[in-house]
Every structure is written in structure tokens, then in C-alpha cells.
Amino acid sequence: MCGIVGIVGHSPVAPLIVDALKRLEYRGYDSAGVATIERGELSRRRAEGKLVNLERRLRDEPLDGNIGIGHTRWATHGVPNETNAHPHFSNGVAIVHNGIIENFAELRDELQRDGYVFASQTDTEVVAHLVARELAAGRKPVEAAYNALKRLQGAFALAIMFRGDEDLIVGARNGPPLAVGHGDGEMFLGSDAIALAPFTNSITYLEDGDWAVIRRNEILIFDMEGKAVERKRQQSIGTSFLVDKGNYRHFMQKEIHEQPEVIGHTLAHYVDFTKGEAKALELPFDFASLDRIAVSACGTAYLAGLIGKYWFERFARLPVDIDIASEFRYREMPIVKNSAAFFVSQSGETADTLASLRYCRQAGVPIGAIVNVRESTIARESDVVLPTLAGPEIGVASTKAFTCQLSVLASLALRAAAARGTITPEDEKSMVRSLSEVPRIATQVLKLESQIEQVARELSHYKHVLYLGRDTNYPLAMEGALKLKEISYIHAEGYAAGELKHGPIALIDEHMPVIVIAPHDRIFEKTVSNMQEVAARGGKIILITDTKGAASATVNTLETIVLPDVPEFVAPIVYALPIQMLAYWTAVFMGTDVDQPRNLAKSVTVE
């Protein structure tokens, strides 16, 4: 979750870029850099660490130039140092990047065979060399950028600048946000309208798959097929002190759409995509010597922990006890020797979760906090903080915090499995590859929103809904039901599909929609049997599956939502998105207060 800024101006831009980067520093502070064009030549200054180090560098070595790009980094590929800091250069090309280039290793090998030398460990440098190679082949800058963009796989936002052209920045978005600001004879580019607020409040938000040719007096926007597209220009309320909904209807919708970016940001904190392994963490325990793990949380965070239980037990063969925190704190759970405890909370201030933590603290158990707020009480009272890096979440119903919690738990389970020797190095590389694909696949899932919106319109006519799933899809079914209850006020329940015959089947009739979460996995056929039981009783089935599942399901459905194929390990992260969108749009059609549903608070700090 790095921060990007670009300015095509009519006065020196380096100080303005640094000022804008300060409002984006929450997105990354491993390193920072600025590049400008001075008298036709590219110049840059970079510094490891926080922006203050870059400011000091610029005071000693100022940059001139009326066009420039800047970056504040959260490391994904390559350690945080000046060499890996952005902008990256290649033969007259300067580039800054937010996201993950999934096929960077393949592209790097191809470019090295063509004689290109890599100075950094980053995936970003691949893009700079790709563009430079296109230029060397005789392409003009805009065509060179477009040809390079078509080679990239992953979730990314980019800004590209060219030696000798002081009136051009090419921007591109595939997942992470990117906004263009309109000025008087100058143009701006930023990861967030907040960064551009001091310069302009006239904003055009790029959509997924857009790339833009930005000059002082115009912006031309194209899709990935090269066709010109129009995007709405609007007034932004963003200021340096205000979180802006951008071009979204609600904060919840914006936060749903931020997930490809923040998931990638979180995963990069725990997984080394270059080496194909989980990063070694400074933990107050050794996974290899643990006998058990205790996990406790409330609400959505509890359901994330429940999915984590499946991962730890299946891959690391490490037993997990998990409790709702309000139960954990009172049931006097016996503490097992050689155990550790994880407490999951978006705010880090949840009262019951904090009380459960203190119970374990008194028993001398080493504690890890999986939280979104590093300065929170739960974080401060833990032995190790495992941040979720979701950024500010304004909507009361958790979305991006949930998928970031899942990302942390998946990474920890992978680390535990490697430490305990329950997976091979080849397995670990394969699982890391699966994790690296999640931001891109999540971006594809978000493109199903219009279909999901229509399903939600139908769903809003009912008073009760049942969700079914097996394995990790069982807690996901409970999360889907919780989301629907929270914001639409429709009664919903989530069940393990195998439990259908043990009671819930009595509810099935033509007035009961049943949402089935069923990727085509090793137990898919079992879930199909449950769907047949629902269909036989007149239930209206909404199936969320993949291409193979849609083809194999021998049951008539009210609607089938087909997701991209995804490895079973990471499916819960991806399948969270359609159930969030389904709840969101149902609430919109119900006319409820989506961001602030009745009777609920973002942080529950009382018992």
C-alpha cells in the first residue's frame, strides 16, 4: 500500500510532491523518493526510512524541474533501503508503483536475456525496463507505456515519466486507487484525493483497467484495449484532515473496493514473494515447539479466527482452541503448557478481547495481537503486534479489516507449517504463489458487482436468508449472514452445510433464499447433495462458486455467481468479497444506513 504522487506543473514541483507524500505516509514509510525532469534530463533523490530523511536529502541536494513523480514505500519485493526505493530508472524512463507485479520473475528473466541489468530487488524495476525496451524498439513514449502495461499481471497503480518530455505523465490503475487532479495549466496524480487536496478539489477517479495520458492542459483516458473512455470529473471534499468517500456511494463500498490493495499490502508484510517463503518473524515463541494455540475475538474477527483454525490445523498440524472473547474470559479455560494465544481485533480496543488477553497474560502465555491499530491497548499489552495494515476503516460493518485478518492468519499458518516441517519447501513456494495472486483475483471479483447488485435487489424482498458452506466456507457462511443482519436488518443464519438435515432444513420453503458458498474443492460434491435437498423443498438457491463448480452443479439456481478459479488455500479471502457486496447492495435497496447501522458501534469498548 505505497503512495504515489505526480505533478505536471508550471513551477518547481519537488516541494509540492513531498508535501503531498506527507498525507500519504500512512500508506508506507520504509523509504521515499522524488524524480523530476531538469533541462530534459531525469534526476532523482531517494532516502531510506521516513519522509523526513528525504526532506533532509532534498535540502542538501535540491531538485529543480516543473514535472515530477514521487513515492512513499511499503516494501513488498526487496528490503527497505535506498536502492529499492522508488522512483526506478531505466534508459530515460522513471516509474513509481503501488501493488504487486505477479509475473515479475518471468519478465525479469526475459529482460535479463535481452541484456537488461537490474539494480534493485523490486518487481517495479521490471516495468521500467519493459517500457525502456519498447522505446529502444522505436515506440513513442505513450505507445511504449501501453505495450508494457499489457504485459503486466497483478494489482498495480503506476506513474511513468520520460526523459525529454516535460509535459507527460502516464498513469495506470489495475486495482489500487489512482486519482487525477485538474488545475489551471497543471495536472496532478495521486493515490488518494487527500494527497491532492492542497492543489485542487476537481478530481477524476480512474477505474480498474484505465490508463491515462496526463499533460498540463488535458487528460486522455483509455481502457486496456486502447479505446478512449470518459470518466466523470467531480468536486472532491477531500482535505488533509478528512477521509473522503471518493466516487463511492458509501464508505463501506469504498472499503470493499480497497481490498485488492490492502490485502497485497498486508501479505507483503508477512511473505517474501521474491524467495517464495513466509518471512521469519520475531515471535515470543517457536511454532515448532508449540502444542496448542488459543485464539479469541468478537464478531467478524472471531470468524476470521475460525477460518485461521482450519489453516493452522490442516497445514501446520497445530491444534487451535478458539472462543468468542465474551465466553473465553469467563469459562476459566485451562492453559496448556507450550501454548501461545492470538487476539484478533480491528480496533485493538474491544473490551471482551482485551479481558481475555489479560487472562492469558496472568497465566504467562505468550501473546500475539492481530490488530489494525498499532497504538491500541491490545497491541500495547501484547508480546508481539501482527498488524493487519488495512488502513482506516470507517464503515461499521468490517470488510477490508476482515480480509486483512485472514491474510495475516494465512501467512502465520504458512510460517507455522514451514517451521514445523509439515509442508515441503515446494509446498511453501506454491502457497506463497497462491497468496501473491489474491490481489489480482480480488480485483476480478469486484467486476462482478453489477451482477451481485441485481441478486441483491431480489434478496431485499425476503425477510429470512440461510447461508451454507463446508470447511472454511462454513465460517464464511456465518460471516455472510452476519453482514446481511448488520446492515440490512434481514434475519440470516449461517450453517455448516452438513448440518442442514439436523434442523435447519425445517425452514426451507419457497420463501427462504439459501446462499451456498461452494468453490469446486475436494468436498464440492457433498455440498451439491445439500443443494439438492434444498431444491427438493422449493428453496431458492444462490450459488457462489467457480467455473467448474457452475458446470458441475446439477441443481437449478435462482442465480449462480461465478468467481475466477482460485487455489483452495486462499479461497476464503477471495470468497469474502461477493458476500460483502451482496450484503451491501441488499442494504442499499432496503434503504438502511449502510455505514452506521442502528444499534452498532465500530469499536465495542464496554462489556
N, C-alpha and C positions, 0 to 999 in steps of 0.2 A: 504494500500500500504506500508507494512512494508518491511524492508530489511533483507536479510538472507545471512550469510557467514558461510562456513565450510572449515576446513583445516585438511588434514591428512598429517603431515609433519615429519621432522626429527630434529626439534629444537623447543623450546617453541613457541607456536602459539598465545597466548593471545595478545601480542602486534601487531602481524600481523592482527589478526581479528579486533581489534579496528581500525587499520589504514584503513582496507577495509570498515568498517562500516562508517567511516567518509565520504567516497564517496557515501554512500547510505543514508546519514542522511536526504536528501531531501525527502526520502520515509517515514519518520516518526521520530519524536523526542519527543514522550511522555515519553519514557523510553528506556533503553538498557540493554543488558546483555551478558555475555560470560560464557560458560561452557567448561571445559576440563576434561580429564581423567589423574589423577595423581596416579601412582603406582596402577593402576587398579580401582581406585575409582573416582566417579563423583564429581567434585567441581564446584561451580559457584559463580559469582559476578553479582549483578544486581543493578540498580540505577534508580530512577525516574528522569524524565527530560532529558536534552540533554546529548550527549555523554561525555561532559566534566566532568559530575558527575560520570560516570562510570570510566573514566580515573583516577579521584581522588581516587575512591574506590580501583582501582587496584594498585595504588601507595602505598596505606596503607596496602592492603591485596593482594599481588601478587598471580597470578595463574601460576603454572608450568604445564607441560603436552605438548606432541607433537601432540595431536589431540584435536580439539575443534570446537564448533559451536557458532555463535554469532547472535545477533538480535537487530535491532533498530525499535521501535514500533510506529505505529499509532493506537490508541485504537479503537477497534470495539466492543468487548464484555468486559465490565468491565472498571472501571475508570482507569485513568493513575496513577499507583502507583507501588511500588516495588513488592508487592505481585502478581500483574497481569503482571509484566514484564516477558519476556522470557529470558532464556530457562526455560521450565517447566519440573519437575522431577516426576517420579513415579516408585518406586521399581527397580532402576537400568536402567531406560530409561530417556534420556534427549531429548528434542524436541524444535525446533523453527518453527514458522509457519507464513505464509503470506496468508491472504484470509479469507474466512468465511465458517465455517462448518455449513451447513444449518440444519442438523438433530442433532445438538449437544444436544438439550433438551431431545430428545428421548434417545440418547445414554447415557447422564448423568443419567437419571432416571434408565436405565438398569444397569449401573455400580454401582450406589448407592445401588440398591437392592442386588448387589453382594458384598457389603461391602466396596467399594472404597470411600474414603473421599476426597472431593475437597477443595483445599486450596485457589483457586482463583475464580474469576467471569468469566474467559475466556472460550471460546469454545475450545481453544487449549488444555487445560488440559485433555479434553475428549480423544484426540488422544494418549496422553502419557499413560493414564490408559488403553486404549484399547490394546496398544502394551504390556504393563506390564501384562495384563490378559492373553494374548497369551503366553508370556514367562512362566507364572505360570502354564499354562496348558502343558508345556513341549516342546513348539516350540523353534527352534533355532532362533536367532535374525532376520535373513533375512526373514524367513517364518513368524515370528510374525509380522514384519512390513507390509508384503504383506497382510496378513489376515486382519490387521487393516485398511489398505488403502481401501480394498474392501468394508468396511462398511461405508465409508465417502461419504456424498453428499455435493456438493458445489464447489466453486472455491478455490483452495489452492495450495501452494508450501510448502514443508516440508523438514526439515533435522533432522535425528534421529541418536542418538549415544547411545551406550550400555556400561554399566559398565563391565569392564574386557576385553573389546576388543579394543585395541588401534590401530587397523588397519581397522576400518569400520565406514563409514557414509552411511546411506541410505537416498537418496534424492528422491522426488516425485513432479511431476508437473501435475496439472489439472487446467489450466487457467493462473495464474500468471507465469511470466517467471522464468526460472532457467537455469543457465549455469554451465558447468563443465570445469575447467581449468586443463590442463595437465602440470606437472612439471617433474623434474628429481628426481624420487624416492619420489615424493609427489604429491598430488592432491588437487584441490580447488573446492569449490562450491559457487555460488553467484547468487543473484537476477539479476545482471547485469554484463556484461563483464567489465564494467568500474571499478567495485569493485575489479576485479581480475587483472587489467592491470599491477600493480607493480610486480606481481608474474609470469605471463605468458601471452603470446599472442596466445597460442594454445588452442582453445575453442571448446567444443561440446555443442550445444544447445539441451536441452531436448525438446521434443514435447509434446503436450497435451496427457495425459494418460500414459506418461512414468514414470517409477520409476527406480532408478539406485542404484547399489551396488558399492560403491566407496572405493577403497583401495589404498595404496601408489603407487602400480605399475600397477593398472588396473582399468577399469571401465566396468561393465556389465550392459546393459540397457534392460529393459523388458517393455512390454505393460501390460495393466490391466488384460489381460487374462493369464499372466505369460509367454508369449512367448518372446524369445530373439529377439531384434531388433537392427539394425545398424543405427547409426546416424553419419552424416558427421563431421569429425574433420577439423577445418579450422583455418586460421590465423585471429585474430581479430585486428582491427585498434583502439580498444578502449584504451583511456588513461584517466587519471583523469580529463582532460580538454576537452574531445571530446565526443559528443554524437554519439553513434555507431548504425548503422542500424542492427547490429547483422546478422542473416541469412536471412534477408528480402531484397527484391529487391529495395524497396523504403522506405523512412521514412513513407509515408502515409500508406503503407501496415503494417509496424510495429505498427503504432499508432492505426490502426483498430484492430489489434490483442491484443493490450494492454487494450482494453476496459473492458473486464470482471474484470480485476484487479482494474482499476481506478474508474470504476463505484462503485464497492464494497467499495473502499476507501472513495469515496465521500458520499455514503449513510451512512456509519458508522459514519460520522461526524454529521449527522442530525437525525439519527434514532437509538433508543435503541432497538437492536434486542433481548436482554435478556428480557426486560419488555414488548416488543411488542407495543411501542409507539414512537411518534415523540418526539425528545428531546426539552426541554424548551430552547429557545434561548433568549439571551439578545438583545432585539429589541427596537428601539426608538419609538415604537407604540404598541398598543394592537390589535391583529387581531379581537378580539371580538367587539371592538368599531369602527372599520373602516367602512366607507360607500362605498369606492371605492379604487381600486389600479390602478396606471398608470404604464405601462411597456414600455420601449423603448430600441431599439437595432438596429443593422445593420446586413444585410446578414443572415448567418446561425443562429446567436444569436437571431435575430428577430424572426425567425421561431421557435426556442426553446421557446421564449416568447409567441408565438401564441398558441403553444400546452399547455403551462402553463395556458393560459387564459381559455381553456376548463376545466382544472383541478380545478382551483380556483372557477369558476362559478358553476360547477357541484357539487363538493363535499363540498365546503365552502360557497356556495351561496353568493359569494362576487363578485360584478361586476368589470370587468377589462377593462380599456381603453388601447389599445396597438397601438403604432405607430412606423414606421420606423423613426429612430432618425433624419434623414435629413428633414423629414416632421414635426416631433414633434417640433423641435427647431424654426420653422418659422410660424407655423399656429396659434400661440398665444392661445394655449389650456387653457380654463378656469380651474382654480384649485378649486377642491371641498373640502370643509371642511371635516375633519375627513378622510383624504385620506393619502396614502403613495405611494412612487414611487420606482420601481426597475429598475436598469440599468444593462444590460447584455452585457458583452464583454470579449472575450478570453484574449486579451492583457491588457485591462484596460486603453488603451490609445486612443481608437477610437474617432476621433475629433468630429463627429456629436453627438455621445452618450454623450461625456463629455459636450458639449454645452447644450444638453437637460437637463443633470443633473444640470447644473448651473442655468438654467431657473427655475427648481423646487426649487433649493436652495434659490433663491431670493424670491420665493413665500412662503417660510417657510415650505415646505413639508418635512417630514422625509424621508430619502433616504437610500436604501439598494443597495450595489454593488455586483452583481453576477459575479465574475471575477476569472481568473486563475492565476493572478499575484498580490499578496497581497500588493506589494510595488508600484503599479501603481498609476497614477494620479487619476483615477476614484475611486480606493479604498481609497486613502488618503482624498478625498473630500466628502466621504460618511459618514453617521452616523454609519453604520454597514457594515462590509465586510462579505459576504457569499461566501467563497471560493469554487471553483469547483474541486480543487485537482487533475487535470488531469496530472500534471507533464509537462515537456517541450513538446510542440507540434511544430515540425519542418516543416512538410508539410503545404503548404499554405492553401489547402482545409481542413477545420476543420472537424475532425472526433470524436476523443475522447473528445475534448472540448465540442462538441455538446451534446453527451450523458451524460456527467457530468453536463452540464447546465440543461438538462432535469431531471437528478437525484435530483439536488438542488430544482428545481421548484416543482417536485412531492412531495418532503419532506416538502417544505414550504406550499403547498396546503393542505397536510395532517395535518400539525400543525395548520393551519388556521381553518380547518374543526373541529378539536378537540376543539380548543379554542372557536369556535362559536356554538358548540353543534349541528352541522348539521350532525354528524355521531355519532354512538354509540361507547362505548369502544370496543365492539366486532368487529364492523366495522374497527376500527383503528388497532386492532390486526391482522385482516385479511389482511388489506392493507400493514401493515409492513411485514407480511409474504410474500406477493407478491413481495415487494421490495427486500427482502432478497434472493429471488430466481433468480433475474435478472442476477447476475454474472454467475451462473451455466448455465442458459438458453442461455446467450450470448455466452458462450464457445461452446455450442452445435451448435449454428447458424454458428459460424466460421468454423465448419467442413463441411458446405455446399459450401465452397469456390470453389472446383473443378467443381461442377455443375454450379455455378454462372459464373465461368470463361468461360465455354462453351456458356452460354447465351450471355455473353458479346462479344464473338467472332462474333456471329450473329448480335448483335446490332451495332457493329462497321461498318457494311456495309450500314447503313442508315444515312440520313442527318437530320432527324427530329424525335423527340420522344415526346409522350404525356404521362404524369403521371396523374392518377386519384386516389382519395381517398375521404372518407367521415369522418366527425367528426375529431378526432385528426389525422387521416390519410390524411386529406386534406393538412395541413401544411407539413406533412411528404412527400406528393407528390411534393410539391413545393421544399422541400429540396432535394429530389431525382433529380429533374430537374436541380436545381442549381448546384449540384455536377457534373452532367454529362456535363453541359455547361462549368463549371470552368476548368475541366482538360482534357476533350476530344474534346472540341470545337464543339460538336454536338448541334444543336439548340434543346432545350427541354423546355416544359412548364408544369407546374403543375396546375391542376384544381380540384375543388370540383366536384365529380362525378355527382351530381345532376345538375350541370351547363352544362353538355355535350350538351343537346338539345338546349341550349341558345347561341349557336355559335360554339364552338369547333368541334361539330360533322361534320361541313362542311369540316374539314381537313382529315377526316377518309377515307382511301383507302388502297389498298394492300401495299402501300409504307410507311405506318405510323404505327410503333410499338406503342402499348399502354400498359404501365406498370400499373397494377392495384394493389394497396395495400389494401388488404381486409381480415383481420382476421375474423373468424366466430363470429361476435358480434351481438348485437341487431338490427343492420341495414344492416346486410350482404345481405339479400335478395334484398334490394334496389340497392345495388352495382351490384348484379348479373344482374338485369334488365338493368343497364347501359352497362355491358359487352355484353349482347345480342344485344344491339343497335350497339355496335362496330363490333361484329361478323357479323351482317347482312350486313354491308357495307365493308366487306373484311379486316378489321383491324386485325393486328397480335397481339394477347393478350399475355402478360407475366404476369401471376398471382402470386402474393406473398401472401400466405395465410397459414393456419394451416391444420391439418389432416381433421378436419370436413369440413372446407371450401373447400378443394380439392375434397372431396367426394360429396359435395352439389352443386358445381358449374356445371351447366348444359350447359356449353359452351366449345367448342373446343379451346384450347390454343396452342400458339407456344411453351410455356414452363410453367410449374407450379412449383414454388419453395415452398416447404412445410416446414414451420418452426415448432418448437415444440409448443405445446399448452401453452398459456401464459395468465394470467389474463388480462382483458381488461384495467385495470388501468395502468399497466406498459407496455402494448404492444408497445407504440411509442418508448420507449427506445430500445426494442429488435428489432423492425422492421427497425430501423435506420441502423442496420448493413448490411443487404443484399443490401440496396440501395447504401451504401457506396462501398461495394465490387463490385457491378455492374458497378458503375462509374469508379472505379479504374481499373478494368480489361479491360473495354472498352478503356480507355485512353492508357493502355499498348499496346493494339492491334493497336491503332491509331498511336502509336509511339510518343506521346507528352511528354513533360517534366512534369511528374506527380507531383513531389514535388514543382516545381517552374513554374507553368503555366504562359503563356505570359500575360503581362499587369496587373498582380495581385501582391499584396504585402500581407504579413502576417498581418501586423498592419497598418491600414489606419489612419494616424495621421494628415492628411490635409483634408480640406473640398472638 
